[in-house]
C-alpha cells in the first residue's frame, strides 16, 4: 500500500482531527453541528429543516431528508451526550446555520479539499465516513439505507466503494481514500 492511499480508519482519524481543529478555532460553536453530521450521516443542508424535527417517545428523532423529502428516523443513541443536549436545547441550531455557512466554515478549517470522481464533497465527507463506518462495523446496506432515509441500498454500496481524494490545500498533493 502506497503512502498516498488512506484506509477508512485513516479517514476517521482525519475527521477526528478536523473536529479538534473546530474545537480550538473561532468557529468552536460549530463543533456540535459537525459532530451531528458525523454521527448521523445527515447532509449539511438537512439541518435547515431542524424546526420540523419531531422528538419521539421511542428515543428517536423524525427528520425530513432534503433530497426526496422522506422522513428519516435518527436513533438518539447514535448521538454523543453533548450533541444530543445541543439538539434538545437547540442552542447550536437555534439560528439554523445555512448550508453555505456550514460549507464555508468547513472550508476555512479543513486542511484539505475532498472529492469523489472530481466532484467536491466537502461536508459530505461526514456522510461518506458514516456509511463506511457503518459498513465496516458489519451493518448491512439495507439497514444503512433505512438509517439514512435512502430509497435504494445500492446507493449505500456506491458510497461505501467510492474513492475519496484529498487535495492538500498547501502543497497541491492529491491523496486517496479507498
Buried (B, 14 or more C-beta within 10 A) or exposed (E): EEEEEBEBEEBBEBBEEBBEBBEEBEBEBBBBBBBBBBBBBBBBBBBBBBEEBEEEEEEBBEBBBBEEEEEBBBEBEBBEEEBBEBBEEEEBBEEEBEBEBBBBBBBEBBEBBBBBEEEBBBBBBBBBBBBBBBBEEEBEBEBBBBBBBBEEBEBBBEBBEBEBBBBEEEEEEEBEBE
